[in-house]
């Protein structure tokens, strides 16, 4: 009987981030630095958070002006918006503006993508 070659699963998996892109966007940027400013999102990923059970966070690889880097954020609205954009076959890079809004039901604030030109 002929022996079948056993392959490694890694040969079939896509990298989480393109390695060249990761090197290009290795500087961490604070989200406060980009609030209310237009950014260019090159890609993103959502991972499990170490801070809290059943919590996730998102890494956005971004460009703002001449600066390239990444933002880590745990905002559920931002993650949900990215998931919905992915379902609509988003093509990167894309322009976006992250804003901070206050909940209409609580005093909490949250981050979301600006949807309309006049939204604050």
PyMOL commands that set and color helices and strands:
alter all, ss='L'
color gray80, all
select helices_A, chain A and resi 9-12+19-24+31-33+76-87
alter helices_A, ss='H'
color red, helices_A
select strands_A, chain A and resi 38-48+56-64+67-73+94-102+109-113
alter strands_A, ss='S'
color yellow, strands_A
deselect
rebuild
show_as cartoon
